[in-house]
């Protein structure tokens, strides 16, 4: 298990002390969910919902960018080609 876990309710990385998911955890998540982009997005969506509850005064757009926008540019498009 990664030490780069969210420290709740602030959603700060327990290891790095920066907003979670930190750069290291993002890389780990990409590796863990290689070929399973939808599963990663579902996982992050659940985290987003919890963060919305914990951080009610944070604009939803900020949380969306933090949790759901970054995987679009990550190297997750390694699913096998359709044959």
PyMOL Python script that loads the backbone (N, CA, C, O; Angstrom):
from pymol import cmd

cmd.read_pdbstr("""\
ATOM      1  N   UNK A   1       0.844  -1.183   0.000  1.00  0.00           N
ATOM      2  CA  UNK A   1       0.000   0.000   0.000  1.00  0.00           C
ATOM      3  C   UNK A   1       0.886   1.243   0.000  1.00  0.00           C
ATOM      4  O   UNK A   1       1.906   1.295   0.688  1.00  0.00           O
ATOM      5  N   UNK A   2       0.492   2.214  -0.760  1.00  0.00           N
ATOM      6  CA  UNK A   2       1.252   3.444  -0.885  1.00  0.00           C
ATOM      7  C   UNK A   2       1.181   4.276   0.397  1.00  0.00           C
ATOM      8  O   UNK A   2       0.161   4.295   1.085  1.00  0.00           O
ATOM      9  N   UNK A   3       2.278   4.958   0.700  1.00  0.00           N
ATOM     10  CA  UNK A   3       2.278   5.893   1.825  1.00  0.00           C
ATOM     11  C   UNK A   3       1.733   7.252   1.381  1.00  0.00           C
ATOM     12  O   UNK A   3       1.547   8.147   2.206  1.00  0.00           O
ATOM     13  N   UNK A   4       1.482   7.403   0.098  1.00  0.00           N
ATOM     14  CA  UNK A   4       0.950   8.651  -0.457  1.00  0.00           C
ATOM     15  C   UNK A   4      -0.574   8.598  -0.449  1.00  0.00           C
ATOM     16  O   UNK A   4      -1.215   8.561  -1.499  1.00  0.00           O
ATOM     17  N   UNK A   5      -1.135   8.595   0.743  1.00  0.00           N
ATOM     18  CA  UNK A   5      -2.578   8.519   0.939  1.00  0.00           C
ATOM     19  C   UNK A   5      -3.110   9.887   1.365  1.00  0.00           C
ATOM     20  O   UNK A   5      -2.369  10.707   1.906  1.00  0.00           O
ATOM     21  N   UNK A   6      -4.394  10.125   1.119  1.00  0.00           N
ATOM     22  CA  UNK A   6      -4.951  11.419   1.505  1.00  0.00           C
ATOM     23  C   UNK A   6      -5.129  11.531   3.017  1.00  0.00           C
ATOM     24  O   UNK A   6      -5.670  10.637   3.667  1.00  0.00           O
ATOM     25  N   UNK A   7      -4.665  12.638   3.548  1.00  0.00           N
ATOM     26  CA  UNK A   7      -4.928  12.953   4.942  1.00  0.00           C
ATOM     27  C   UNK A   7      -6.223  13.733   4.998  1.00  0.00           C
ATOM     28  O   UNK A   7      -6.296  14.888   4.579  1.00  0.00           O
ATOM     29  N   UNK A   8      -7.233  13.084   5.517  1.00  0.00           N
ATOM     30  CA  UNK A   8      -8.550  13.701   5.562  1.00  0.00           C
ATOM     31  C   UNK A   8      -8.754  14.392   6.897  1.00  0.00           C
ATOM     32  O   UNK A   8      -8.208  13.930   7.899  1.00  0.00           O
ATOM     33  N   UNK A   9      -9.494  15.449   6.958  1.00  0.00           N
ATOM     34  CA  UNK A   9     -10.413  15.963   5.944  1.00  0.00           C
ATOM     35  C   UNK A   9      -9.811  17.007   5.009  1.00  0.00           C
ATOM     36  O   UNK A   9     -10.526  17.548   4.165  1.00  0.00           O
ATOM     37  N   UNK A  10      -8.538  17.302   5.130  1.00  0.00           N
ATOM     38  CA  UNK A  10      -7.942  18.342   4.286  1.00  0.00           C
ATOM     39  C   UNK A  10      -7.553  17.844   2.895  1.00  0.00           C
ATOM     40  O   UNK A  10      -7.345  18.653   1.991  1.00  0.00           O
ATOM     41  N   UNK A  11      -7.452  16.539   2.711  1.00  0.00           N
ATOM     42  CA  UNK A  11      -7.042  15.938   1.450  1.00  0.00           C
ATOM     43  C   UNK A  11      -5.648  16.404   1.054  1.00  0.00           C
ATOM     44  O   UNK A  11      -5.409  16.856  -0.066  1.00  0.00           O
ATOM     45  N   UNK A  12      -4.739  16.277   2.011  1.00  0.00           N
ATOM     46  CA  UNK A  12      -3.334  16.575   1.828  1.00  0.00           C
ATOM     47  C   UNK A  12      -2.591  15.245   1.895  1.00  0.00           C
ATOM     48  O   UNK A  12      -2.900  14.411   2.746  1.00  0.00           O
ATOM     49  N   UNK A  13      -1.622  15.033   1.016  1.00  0.00           N
ATOM     50  CA  UNK A  13      -0.869  13.784   0.997  1.00  0.00           C
ATOM     51  C   UNK A  13      -0.169  13.583   2.335  1.00  0.00           C
ATOM     52  O   UNK A  13       0.534  14.469   2.819  1.00  0.00           O
ATOM     53  N   UNK A  14      -0.369  12.411   2.923  1.00  0.00           N
ATOM     54  CA  UNK A  14       0.235  12.089   4.224  1.00  0.00           C
ATOM     55  C   UNK A  14       1.753  12.019   4.137  1.00  0.00           C
ATOM     56  O   UNK A  14       2.426  12.179   5.155  1.00  0.00           O
ATOM     57  N   UNK A  15       2.301  11.791   2.975  1.00  0.00           N
ATOM     58  CA  UNK A  15       3.750  11.683   2.797  1.00  0.00           C
ATOM     59  C   UNK A  15       4.380  13.007   2.352  1.00  0.00           C
ATOM     60  O   UNK A  15       5.374  13.455   2.924  1.00  0.00           O
ATOM     61  N   UNK A  16       3.787  13.627   1.326  1.00  0.00           N
ATOM     62  CA  UNK A  16       4.376  14.826   0.711  1.00  0.00           C
ATOM     63  C   UNK A  16       3.921  16.140   1.350  1.00  0.00           C
ATOM     64  O   UNK A  16       4.658  17.126   1.350  1.00  0.00           O
ATOM     65  N   UNK A  17       2.719  16.143   1.887  1.00  0.00           N
ATOM     66  CA  UNK A  17       2.174  17.367   2.451  1.00  0.00           C
ATOM     67  C   UNK A  17       1.609  18.325   1.416  1.00  0.00           C
ATOM     68  O   UNK A  17       1.398  19.501   1.713  1.00  0.00           O
ATOM     69  N   UNK A  18       1.363  17.836   0.203  1.00  0.00           N
ATOM     70  CA  UNK A  18       0.782  18.656  -0.862  1.00  0.00           C
ATOM     71  C   UNK A  18      -0.635  18.151  -1.141  1.00  0.00           C
ATOM     72  O   UNK A  18      -0.996  17.056  -0.707  1.00  0.00           O
ATOM     73  N   UNK A  19      -1.442  18.939  -1.863  1.00  0.00           N
ATOM     74  CA  UNK A  19      -2.795  18.478  -2.175  1.00  0.00           C
ATOM     75  C   UNK A  19      -2.782  17.095  -2.831  1.00  0.00           C
ATOM     76  O   UNK A  19      -1.998  16.825  -3.740  1.00  0.00           O
ATOM     77  N   UNK A  20      -3.670  16.234  -2.345  1.00  0.00           N
ATOM     78  CA  UNK A  20      -3.778  14.875  -2.851  1.00  0.00           C
ATOM     79  C   UNK A  20      -4.751  14.843  -4.019  1.00  0.00           C
ATOM     80  O   UNK A  20      -5.761  15.543  -3.958  1.00  0.00           O
ATOM     81  N   UNK A  21      -4.515  14.084  -5.067  1.00  0.00           N
ATOM     82  CA  UNK A  21      -3.407  13.169  -5.255  1.00  0.00           C
ATOM     83  C   UNK A  21      -2.131  13.911  -5.658  1.00  0.00           C
ATOM     84  O   UNK A  21      -2.140  14.743  -6.565  1.00  0.00           O
ATOM     85  N   UNK A  22      -1.069  13.601  -4.988  1.00  0.00           N
ATOM     86  CA  UNK A  22       0.231  14.202  -5.272  1.00  0.00           C
ATOM     87  C   UNK A  22       0.794  13.588  -6.563  1.00  0.00           C
ATOM     88  O   UNK A  22       0.239  12.628  -7.097  1.00  0.00           O
ATOM     89  N   UNK A  23       1.873  14.140  -7.039  1.00  0.00           N
ATOM     90  CA  UNK A  23       2.491  13.657  -8.285  1.00  0.00           C
ATOM     91  C   UNK A  23       2.867  12.173  -8.194  1.00  0.00           C
ATOM     92  O   UNK A  23       2.645  11.411  -9.134  1.00  0.00           O
ATOM     93  N   UNK A  24       3.437  11.774  -7.053  1.00  0.00           N
ATOM     94  CA  UNK A  24       3.837  10.375  -6.889  1.00  0.00           C
ATOM     95  C   UNK A  24       2.624   9.460  -6.921  1.00  0.00           C
ATOM     96  O   UNK A  24       2.646   8.425  -7.587  1.00  0.00           O
ATOM     97  N   UNK A  25       1.562   9.833  -6.206  1.00  0.00           N
ATOM     98  CA  UNK A  25       0.367   8.982  -6.181  1.00  0.00           C
ATOM     99  C   UNK A  25      -0.284   8.913  -7.561  1.00  0.00           C
ATOM    100  O   UNK A  25      -0.816   7.871  -7.943  1.00  0.00           O
ATOM    101  N   UNK A  26      -0.247  10.001  -8.299  1.00  0.00           N
ATOM    102  CA  UNK A  26      -0.785   9.965  -9.665  1.00  0.00           C
ATOM    103  C   UNK A  26      -0.035   8.942 -10.511  1.00  0.00           C
ATOM    104  O   UNK A  26      -0.646   8.157 -11.237  1.00  0.00           O
ATOM    105  N   UNK A  27       1.289   8.958 -10.413  1.00  0.00           N
ATOM    106  CA  UNK A  27       2.087   7.967 -11.171  1.00  0.00           C
ATOM    107  C   UNK A  27       1.735   6.553 -10.724  1.00  0.00           C
ATOM    108  O   UNK A  27       1.606   5.652 -11.553  1.00  0.00           O
ATOM    109  N   UNK A  28       1.580   6.358  -9.413  1.00  0.00           N
ATOM    110  CA  UNK A  28       1.231   5.035  -8.901  1.00  0.00           C
ATOM    111  C   UNK A  28      -0.147   4.600  -9.406  1.00  0.00           C
ATOM    112  O   UNK A  28      -0.336   3.448  -9.798  1.00  0.00           O
ATOM    113  N   UNK A  29      -1.091   5.515  -9.393  1.00  0.00           N
ATOM    114  CA  UNK A  29      -2.435   5.179  -9.864  1.00  0.00           C
ATOM    115  C   UNK A  29      -2.435   4.821 -11.346  1.00  0.00           C
ATOM    116  O   UNK A  29      -3.121   3.886 -11.761  1.00  0.00           O
ATOM    117  N   UNK A  30      -1.673   5.557 -12.139  1.00  0.00           N
ATOM    118  CA  UNK A  30      -1.564   5.236 -13.567  1.00  0.00           C
ATOM    119  C   UNK A  30      -1.028   3.815 -13.737  1.00  0.00           C
ATOM    120  O   UNK A  30      -1.535   3.052 -14.559  1.00  0.00           O
ATOM    121  N   UNK A  31      -0.008   3.464 -12.965  1.00  0.00           N
ATOM    122  CA  UNK A  31       0.569   2.120 -13.051  1.00  0.00           C
ATOM    123  C   UNK A  31      -0.424   1.060 -12.570  1.00  0.00           C
ATOM    124  O   UNK A  31      -0.555   0.003 -13.188  1.00  0.00           O
ATOM    125  N   UNK A  32      -1.115   1.340 -11.479  1.00  0.00           N
ATOM    126  CA  UNK A  32      -2.074   0.372 -10.932  1.00  0.00           C
ATOM    127  C   UNK A  32      -3.251   0.129 -11.861  1.00  0.00           C
ATOM    128  O   UNK A  32      -3.782  -0.981 -11.912  1.00  0.00           O
ATOM    129  N   UNK A  33      -3.658   1.145 -12.588  1.00  0.00           N
ATOM    130  CA  UNK A  33      -4.848   1.044 -13.426  1.00  0.00           C
ATOM    131  C   UNK A  33      -4.515   1.011 -14.919  1.00  0.00           C
ATOM    132  O   UNK A  33      -5.345   1.385 -15.747  1.00  0.00           O
ATOM    133  N   UNK A  34      -3.314   0.570 -15.262  1.00  0.00           N
ATOM    134  CA  UNK A  34      -2.933   0.467 -16.661  1.00  0.00           C
ATOM    135  C   UNK A  34      -3.950  -0.403 -17.400  1.00  0.00           C
ATOM    136  O   UNK A  34      -4.257  -1.520 -16.982  1.00  0.00           O
ATOM    137  N   UNK A  35      -4.456   0.128 -18.491  1.00  0.00           N
ATOM    138  CA  UNK A  35      -5.439  -0.609 -19.277  1.00  0.00           C
ATOM    139  C   UNK A  35      -6.833  -0.617 -18.687  1.00  0.00           C
ATOM    140  O   UNK A  35      -7.718  -1.307 -19.193  1.00  0.00           O
ATOM    141  N   UNK A  36      -7.041   0.150 -17.615  1.00  0.00           N
ATOM    142  CA  UNK A  36      -8.345   0.166 -16.942  1.00  0.00           C
ATOM    143  C   UNK A  36      -8.731   1.601 -16.604  1.00  0.00           C
ATOM    144  O   UNK A  36      -8.995   1.932 -15.448  1.00  0.00           O
ATOM    145  N   UNK A  37      -8.760   2.441 -17.625  1.00  0.00           N
ATOM    146  CA  UNK A  37      -9.027   3.861 -17.420  1.00  0.00           C
ATOM    147  C   UNK A  37     -10.380   4.112 -16.760  1.00  0.00           C
ATOM    148  O   UNK A  37     -10.488   4.969 -15.883  1.00  0.00           O
ATOM    149  N   UNK A  38     -11.404   3.380 -17.168  1.00  0.00           N
ATOM    150  CA  UNK A  38     -12.732   3.574 -16.584  1.00  0.00           C
ATOM    151  C   UNK A  38     -12.711   3.235 -15.101  1.00  0.00           C
ATOM    152  O   UNK A  38     -13.327   3.939 -14.301  1.00  0.00           O
ATOM    153  N   UNK A  39     -12.028   2.190 -14.727  1.00  0.00           N
ATOM    154  CA  UNK A  39     -11.913   1.822 -13.319  1.00  0.00           C
ATOM    155  C   UNK A  39     -11.200   2.912 -12.521  1.00  0.00           C
ATOM    156  O   UNK A  39     -11.596   3.224 -11.398  1.00  0.00           O
ATOM    157  N   UNK A  40     -10.158   3.483 -13.097  1.00  0.00           N
ATOM    158  CA  UNK A  40      -9.463   4.582 -12.429  1.00  0.00           C
ATOM    159  C   UNK A  40     -10.408   5.760 -12.229  1.00  0.00           C
ATOM    160  O   UNK A  40     -10.444   6.353 -11.151  1.00  0.00           O
ATOM    161  N   UNK A  41     -11.168   6.099 -13.256  1.00  0.00           N
ATOM    162  CA  UNK A  41     -12.074   7.235 -13.154  1.00  0.00           C
ATOM    163  C   UNK A  41     -13.160   6.983 -12.106  1.00  0.00           C
ATOM    164  O   UNK A  41     -13.555   7.902 -11.389  1.00  0.00           O
ATOM    165  N   UNK A  42     -13.635   5.760 -12.015  1.00  0.00           N
ATOM    166  CA  UNK A  42     -14.619   5.431 -10.978  1.00  0.00           C
ATOM    167  C   UNK A  42     -14.004   5.547  -9.585  1.00  0.00           C
ATOM    168  O   UNK A  42     -14.635   6.060  -8.660  1.00  0.00           O
ATOM    169  N   UNK A  43     -12.778   5.070  -9.444  1.00  0.00           N
ATOM    170  CA  UNK A  43     -12.051   5.161  -8.177  1.00  0.00           C
ATOM    171  C   UNK A  43     -11.879   6.627  -7.772  1.00  0.00           C
ATOM    172  O   UNK A  43     -12.153   6.998  -6.630  1.00  0.00           O
ATOM    173  N   UNK A  44     -11.425   7.453  -8.711  1.00  0.00           N
ATOM    174  CA  UNK A  44     -11.214   8.870  -8.423  1.00  0.00           C
ATOM    175  C   UNK A  44     -12.524   9.607  -8.194  1.00  0.00           C
ATOM    176  O   UNK A  44     -12.568  10.562  -7.418  1.00  0.00           O
ATOM    177  N   UNK A  45     -13.589   9.179  -8.856  1.00  0.00           N
ATOM    178  CA  UNK A  45     -14.900   9.794  -8.639  1.00  0.00           C
ATOM    179  C   UNK A  45     -15.378   9.574  -7.208  1.00  0.00           C
ATOM    180  O   UNK A  45     -15.966  10.469  -6.601  1.00  0.00           O
ATOM    181  N   UNK A  46     -15.128   8.393  -6.675  1.00  0.00           N
ATOM    182  CA  UNK A  46     -15.492   8.122  -5.281  1.00  0.00           C
ATOM    183  C   UNK A  46     -14.686   9.016  -4.343  1.00  0.00           C
ATOM    184  O   UNK A  46     -15.221   9.534  -3.363  1.00  0.00           O
ATOM    185  N   UNK A  47     -13.402   9.196  -4.642  1.00  0.00           N
ATOM    186  CA  UNK A  47     -12.578  10.110  -3.841  1.00  0.00           C
ATOM    187  C   UNK A  47     -13.096  11.537  -3.952  1.00  0.00           C
ATOM    188  O   UNK A  47     -13.138  12.260  -2.957  1.00  0.00           O
ATOM    189  N   UNK A  48     -13.490  11.948  -5.154  1.00  0.00           N
ATOM    190  CA  UNK A  48     -14.022  13.286  -5.361  1.00  0.00           C
ATOM    191  C   UNK A  48     -15.263  13.520  -4.509  1.00  0.00           C
ATOM    192  O   UNK A  48     -15.401  14.578  -3.895  1.00  0.00           O
ATOM    193  N   UNK A  49     -16.158  12.552  -4.465  1.00  0.00           N
ATOM    194  CA  UNK A  49     -17.368  12.699  -3.656  1.00  0.00           C
ATOM    195  C   UNK A  49     -17.028  12.874  -2.178  1.00  0.00           C
ATOM    196  O   UNK A  49     -17.634  13.699  -1.493  1.00  0.00           O
ATOM    197  N   UNK A  50     -16.071  12.107  -1.692  1.00  0.00           N
ATOM    198  CA  UNK A  50     -15.658  12.251  -0.293  1.00  0.00           C
ATOM    199  C   UNK A  50     -15.010  13.609  -0.057  1.00  0.00           C
ATOM    200  O   UNK A  50     -15.244  14.239   0.974  1.00  0.00           O
ATOM    201  N   UNK A  51     -14.198  14.059  -1.005  1.00  0.00           N
ATOM    202  CA  UNK A  51     -13.546  15.360  -0.870  1.00  0.00           C
ATOM    203  C   UNK A  51     -14.574  16.493  -0.879  1.00  0.00           C
ATOM    204  O   UNK A  51     -14.414  17.480  -0.161  1.00  0.00           O
ATOM    205  N   UNK A  52     -15.618  16.358  -1.680  1.00  0.00           N
ATOM    206  CA  UNK A  52     -16.674  17.374  -1.696  1.00  0.00           C
ATOM    207  C   UNK A  52     -17.342  17.490  -0.325  1.00  0.00           C
ATOM    208  O   UNK A  52     -17.687  18.587   0.116  1.00  0.00           O
ATOM    209  N   UNK A  53     -17.516  16.366   0.334  1.00  0.00           N
ATOM    210  CA  UNK A  53     -18.096  16.386   1.680  1.00  0.00           C
ATOM    211  C   UNK A  53     -17.131  17.001   2.683  1.00  0.00           C
ATOM    212  O   UNK A  53     -17.542  17.766   3.555  1.00  0.00           O
ATOM    213  N   UNK A  54     -15.847  16.669   2.562  1.00  0.00           N
ATOM    214  CA  UNK A  54     -14.844  17.161   3.503  1.00  0.00           C
ATOM    215  C   UNK A  54     -14.461  18.619   3.267  1.00  0.00           C
ATOM    216  O   UNK A  54     -14.061  19.318   4.198  1.00  0.00           O
ATOM    217  N   UNK A  55     -14.581  19.075   2.033  1.00  0.00           N
ATOM    218  CA  UNK A  55     -14.143  20.419   1.657  1.00  0.00           C
ATOM    219  C   UNK A  55     -15.303  21.203   1.034  1.00  0.00           C
ATOM    220  O   UNK A  55     -15.224  21.593  -0.131  1.00  0.00           O
ATOM    221  N   UNK A  56     -16.374  21.438   1.790  1.00  0.00           N
ATOM    222  CA  UNK A  56     -17.574  22.035   1.203  1.00  0.00           C
ATOM    223  C   UNK A  56     -17.387  23.457   0.672  1.00  0.00           C
ATOM    224  O   UNK A  56     -18.194  23.912  -0.139  1.00  0.00           O
ATOM    225  N   UNK A  57     -16.367  24.155   1.098  1.00  0.00           N
ATOM    226  CA  UNK A  57     -16.158  25.534   0.649  1.00  0.00           C
ATOM    227  C   UNK A  57     -15.194  25.637  -0.534  1.00  0.00           C
ATOM    228  O   UNK A  57     -14.924  26.732  -1.027  1.00  0.00           O
ATOM    229  N   UNK A  58     -14.681  24.502  -0.981  1.00  0.00           N
ATOM    230  CA  UNK A  58     -13.798  24.490  -2.151  1.00  0.00           C
ATOM    231  C   UNK A  58     -14.662  24.432  -3.403  1.00  0.00           C
ATOM    232  O   UNK A  58     -15.545  23.580  -3.503  1.00  0.00           O
ATOM    233  N   UNK A  59     -14.422  25.321  -4.358  1.00  0.00           N
ATOM    234  CA  UNK A  59     -15.229  25.303  -5.590  1.00  0.00           C
ATOM    235  C   UNK A  59     -15.176  23.937  -6.276  1.00  0.00           C
ATOM    236  O   UNK A  59     -14.130  23.291  -6.344  1.00  0.00           O
ATOM    237  N   UNK A  60     -16.326  23.525  -6.775  1.00  0.00           N
ATOM    238  CA  UNK A  60     -16.409  22.198  -7.388  1.00  0.00           C
ATOM    239  C   UNK A  60     -15.479  22.074  -8.592  1.00  0.00           C
ATOM    240  O   UNK A  60     -14.945  20.993  -8.841  1.00  0.00           O
ATOM    241  N   UNK A  61     -15.276  23.150  -9.341  1.00  0.00           N
ATOM    242  CA  UNK A  61     -14.367  23.100 -10.481  1.00  0.00           C
ATOM    243  C   UNK A  61     -12.932  22.817 -10.078  1.00  0.00           C
ATOM    244  O   UNK A  61     -12.197  22.137 -10.793  1.00  0.00           O
ATOM    245  N   UNK A  62     -12.539  23.346  -8.924  1.00  0.00           N
ATOM    246  CA  UNK A  62     -11.193  23.101  -8.418  1.00  0.00           C
ATOM    247  C   UNK A  62     -11.031  21.631  -8.065  1.00  0.00           C
ATOM    248  O   UNK A  62     -10.020  21.015  -8.402  1.00  0.00           O
ATOM    249  N   UNK A  63     -12.019  21.072  -7.392  1.00  0.00           N
ATOM    250  CA  UNK A  63     -11.945  19.655  -7.020  1.00  0.00           C
ATOM    251  C   UNK A  63     -12.027  18.759  -8.254  1.00  0.00           C
ATOM    252  O   UNK A  63     -11.332  17.746  -8.330  1.00  0.00           O
ATOM    253  N   UNK A  64     -12.861  19.120  -9.209  1.00  0.00           N
ATOM    254  CA  UNK A  64     -12.951  18.335 -10.440  1.00  0.00           C
ATOM    255  C   UNK A  64     -11.594  18.282 -11.135  1.00  0.00           C
ATOM    256  O   UNK A  64     -11.150  17.212 -11.552  1.00  0.00           O
ATOM    257  N   UNK A  65     -10.944  19.417 -11.260  1.00  0.00           N
ATOM    258  CA  UNK A  65      -9.626  19.450 -11.900  1.00  0.00           C
ATOM    259  C   UNK A  65      -8.620  18.619 -11.128  1.00  0.00           C
ATOM    260  O   UNK A  65      -7.796  17.920 -11.718  1.00  0.00           O
ATOM    261  N   UNK A  66      -8.689  18.695  -9.836  1.00  0.00           N
ATOM    262  CA  UNK A  66      -7.738  17.984  -8.973  1.00  0.00           C
ATOM    263  C   UNK A  66      -7.900  16.473  -9.045  1.00  0.00           C
ATOM    264  O   UNK A  66      -6.914  15.738  -9.020  1.00  0.00           O
ATOM    265  N   UNK A  67      -9.139  16.010  -9.133  1.00  0.00           N
ATOM    266  CA  UNK A  67      -9.386  14.571  -9.086  1.00  0.00           C
ATOM    267  C   UNK A  67      -9.645  13.929 -10.440  1.00  0.00           C
ATOM    268  O   UNK A  67      -9.255  12.780 -10.648  1.00  0.00           O
ATOM    269  N   UNK A  68     -10.286  14.623 -11.362  1.00  0.00           N
ATOM    270  CA  UNK A  68     -10.734  13.959 -12.591  1.00  0.00           C
ATOM    271  C   UNK A  68     -10.110  14.476 -13.877  1.00  0.00           C
ATOM    272  O   UNK A  68     -10.178  13.785 -14.894  1.00  0.00           O
ATOM    273  N   UNK A  69      -9.514  15.637 -13.879  1.00  0.00           N
ATOM    274  CA  UNK A  69      -8.983  16.169 -15.133  1.00  0.00           C
ATOM    275  C   UNK A  69      -7.613  15.604 -15.480  1.00  0.00           C
ATOM    276  O   UNK A  69      -7.319  15.402 -16.658  1.00  0.00           O
ATOM    277  N   UNK A  70      -6.774  15.345 -14.494  1.00  0.00           N
ATOM    278  CA  UNK A  70      -5.399  14.926 -14.788  1.00  0.00           C
ATOM    279  C   UNK A  70      -5.280  13.578 -15.503  1.00  0.00           C
ATOM    280  O   UNK A  70      -4.365  13.425 -16.313  1.00  0.00           O
ATOM    281  N   UNK A  71      -6.149  12.593 -15.252  1.00  0.00           N
ATOM    282  CA  UNK A  71      -5.955  11.310 -15.952  1.00  0.00           C
ATOM    283  C   UNK A  71      -6.109  11.407 -17.466  1.00  0.00           C
ATOM    284  O   UNK A  71      -5.587  10.561 -18.192  1.00  0.00           O
ATOM    285  N   UNK A  72      -6.804  12.407 -17.944  1.00  0.00           N
ATOM    286  CA  UNK A  72      -7.003  12.545 -19.392  1.00  0.00           C
ATOM    287  C   UNK A  72      -5.685  12.748 -20.115  1.00  0.00           C
ATOM    288  O   UNK A  72      -5.525  12.330 -21.261  1.00  0.00           O
ATOM    289  N   UNK A  73      -4.741  13.391 -19.443  1.00  0.00           N
ATOM    290  CA  UNK A  73      -3.447  13.632 -20.073  1.00  0.00           C
ATOM    291  C   UNK A  73      -2.396  12.603 -19.672  1.00  0.00           C
ATOM    292  O   UNK A  73      -1.293  12.594 -20.217  1.00  0.00           O
ATOM    293  N   UNK A  74      -2.732  11.749 -18.733  1.00  0.00           N
ATOM    294  CA  UNK A  74      -1.785  10.724 -18.265  1.00  0.00           C
ATOM    295  C   UNK A  74      -1.690   9.596 -19.296  1.00  0.00           C
ATOM    296  O   UNK A  74      -2.515   9.484 -20.204  1.00  0.00           O
ATOM    297  N   UNK A  75      -0.684   8.785 -19.130  1.00  0.00           N
ATOM    298  CA  UNK A  75      -0.439   7.664 -20.052  1.00  0.00           C
ATOM    299  C   UNK A  75      -1.323   6.490 -19.704  1.00  0.00           C
ATOM    300  O   UNK A  75      -0.838   5.433 -19.300  1.00  0.00           O
ATOM    301  N   UNK A  76      -2.633   6.677 -19.864  1.00  0.00           N
ATOM    302  CA  UNK A  76      -3.597   5.616 -19.540  1.00  0.00           C
ATOM    303  C   UNK A  76      -4.141   4.942 -20.784  1.00  0.00           C
ATOM    304  O   UNK A  76      -4.918   3.991 -20.701  1.00  0.00           O
ATOM    305  N   UNK A  77      -3.736   5.430 -21.907  1.00  0.00           N
ATOM    306  CA  UNK A  77      -4.313   4.932 -23.151  1.00  0.00           C
ATOM    307  C   UNK A  77      -3.525   3.747 -23.675  1.00  0.00           C
ATOM    308  O   UNK A  77      -3.114   3.709 -24.834  1.00  0.00           O
ATOM    309  N   UNK A  78      -3.326   2.784 -22.793  1.00  0.00           N
ATOM    310  CA  UNK A  78      -2.537   1.612 -23.164  1.00  0.00           C
ATOM    311  C   UNK A  78      -3.404   0.361 -23.263  1.00  0.00           C
ATOM    312  O   UNK A  78      -2.910  -0.765 -23.193  1.00  0.00           O
ATOM    313  N   UNK A  79      -4.709   0.584 -23.426  1.00  0.00           N
ATOM    314  CA  UNK A  79      -5.597  -0.569 -23.563  1.00  0.00           C
ATOM    315  C   UNK A  79      -5.284  -1.286 -24.861  1.00  0.00           C
ATOM    316  O   UNK A  79      -4.888  -0.651 -25.838  1.00  0.00           O
ATOM    317  N   UNK A  80      -5.453  -2.583 -24.886  1.00  0.00           N
ATOM    318  CA  UNK A  80      -5.140  -3.340 -26.102  1.00  0.00           C
ATOM    319  C   UNK A  80      -5.991  -2.881 -27.270  1.00  0.00           C
ATOM    320  O   UNK A  80      -7.154  -2.528 -27.077  1.00  0.00           O
ATOM    321  N   UNK A  81      -5.439  -2.876 -28.483  1.00  0.00           N
ATOM    322  CA  UNK A  81      -6.205  -2.463 -29.651  1.00  0.00           C
ATOM    323  C   UNK A  81      -7.322  -3.452 -29.933  1.00  0.00           C
ATOM    324  O   UNK A  81      -7.216  -4.638 -29.621  1.00  0.00           O
ATOM    325  N   UNK A  82      -8.392  -2.947 -30.525  1.00  0.00           N
ATOM    326  CA  UNK A  82      -9.506  -3.814 -30.904  1.00  0.00           C
ATOM    327  C   UNK A  82      -9.124  -4.596 -32.140  1.00  0.00           C
ATOM    328  O   UNK A  82      -8.579  -4.040 -33.094  1.00  0.00           O
ATOM    329  N   UNK A  83      -9.410  -5.885 -32.123  1.00  0.00           N
ATOM    330  CA  UNK A  83      -9.096  -6.720 -33.292  1.00  0.00           C
ATOM    331  C   UNK A  83     -10.351  -7.249 -33.914  1.00  0.00           C
ATOM    332  O   UNK A  83     -10.291  -7.972 -34.909  1.00  0.00           O
TER     333      UNK A  83
END
""", "prot")
cmd.dss("prot")
cmd.show_as("cartoon", "prot")
cmd.util.cbc("prot")
cmd.orient("prot")
